[in-house]
Amino acid sequence: MPLRDYLVPEEQIKFICKRDIEYANKKYFMVITNKRILLYKERGILNKSEDIICEKLERLGGLEYKEKRGLLFDLAKISITGGMKIDIKGPSEEVKSMFQVLECLINLK
């Protein structure tokens, strides 16, 4: 089932991660909408299944951004507090853009 099938009426996509990010030691595709954060991954080859994790923006309490520079790659991490704590890791360019979008959307609440 495509990710669009999980969107609710009047939900608009604000950010799509170009590369997989890491959450709970698993790789996910991430989308930020005007209402939620969605982490999505299709798993399996023959018996396909989907993992989907959602957190409503209205439940978010805080954001924290950390960047770690390496020799070859720069990595970053966002810690999101709300209904549940979400720690997302990935390439710093991608994670920084994600952080900026989330910050704007949270400030609009």
Buried (B, 14 or more C-beta within 10 A) or exposed (E): EEBEEBBEEEBEEBBEBEEBBBBEEEEBBBBBBEBBBBBBBEEEEEEEEBEEBBBEBEEBEEBEBEEEEEEEEBBBBBEBEBEEEBEBBBBBEBBBBBBEEBEEBBEEE
